[in-house]
């Protein structure tokens, strides 16, 4: 079993830069449905799993369904969800709605939800200090 696995979008890619010991199945710009379609056949077992998805979801993505599918197949001692701080403005989905969906799925599994407290100017991505903080909080 892997020690650490990082799943998700560009925020997951950023966290992986500060957790080089982790295997990452992550891609910038990917939404929850695209992630499931691209990576669901991978082995999602690790002692620690870190998930960042939702910031790229749009009205056509069934976010809760996709996150549940992913989480059902994830086997871990600890799972951390990085709570989206913002969403792509083109996608026309309020960040509060996406946050509520992420919390819903995380709560169903008693997972840990981590907010991003230090952001870049875009209001979506963590700053360098924010990525370091997330990496440290998932150890």
C-alpha angles and dihedrals in degrees: 000000000000119000095222137010128185119201130186149031137339091305088057088049089053094049089049089060088063094040101050091162089067127087110233129207095183140127132184116250095015120140126211096264092048090049093052091046092049104039111019093103091060122101103262097191123121140130089250125025123188118196129192116174138131104064091097098041119120135190091279094059118089091216099182092048093049094045091048091050090052094045094047089061095043115100115190145135090230130019123191123194118201106219112228112244095193141000133223103278091220090064095066096217118128113240090228090062092051091046090052091052093049091048091048093056093040091051092051088063099033089243125160119258118207121196120213105242101177116052139183118239091270090070091227110072126058119246118242088269089048092053091048090050092050091047091051093046091055096054 
